[in-house]
Amino acid sequence: MSGFVGIDDFTKDTNSTGTVIILGDGQEIFRKDGLKGGDLPLEINVDLTGVLKLQIQFESSTNSGGQIDIVIGDAKLLY
């Protein structure tokens, strides 16, 4: 899987941070902590060879910093 992860422009001014977690067959295979508004999107490449069940999780630590929206853009599943 390839693509970009980042914070949506709508919530770029928040003080909150976000995390993207990708699980393959229940095992964590990718994690990016500390995503912040205003940062450039991060390019990701995750090997999904042999994965039957794919899960993508978004977590935010609001800490009274407001809403944060995490975006995956230009995502491609490569096989």
N, C-alpha and C positions, 0 to 999 in steps of 0.2 A: 504494500500500500504506500502510495506517495501522495504528497499534498503539502498544505501549509496550515499551521494552527496559529491563532492569534486572538486578540480581543476585538470585538465588534466596535466600530466607530461610535455607535450610539452610547456605549458605556466607557469610552476611552478616558474620561476624566475621573473615574472612580478611584478610590484609594485601595479597593479590594484587589486581591490576587486570585488567580485561578490555576487549576491543574487539569491536564488531560492525561487520562490513563487508558491504554489500549490493552485488552486482555484477549488472549488466544486460547481457547479451550480451558478457560478458567485461570490461566497463568498470566501474570503481568509480563508483557513483552515490550512495553514502552511507557514511559512516564516523563512528563515535563511539568515541573512545579514552578511557581513564581511568575506566571504570565501576568503582565501588567498592561493597563491601558497606555497607549502611546508607543509601546514597543513595536518594532517591525514584525511582521509574521515570520514564524520559524518554519523552515522547510523540514519536512520529516520524510523518512524512508524506513518502513517497517517490514521485515521479512515475515510473510504469512504462510510460508511453505508448510503444508501439512495441517494447517489450522482448519477445523471444521466449524467452530462456533466463534464468531468475532463479536466482541463487546467494546464499545467506546463510551467511556464515562467522563463526565465533567464535574469538577468539584470547585467550590469557591469558598474562600475564607472572607466573609463579609466584614467582620470586625468593625461594624458600624460604618464601613467605607462606602456602602451603597451597592447597588446591583452591578453584576459583571456578567457579560455575555461572551462566551467563548465560541469561536467559529473555526470550522475546518473548511478550507477552500481548495478548489481544484483537486479534490480527492480522486484517486484512481486505484482500483484494485487490479493488480498485475498478476497474471498467472502464467 
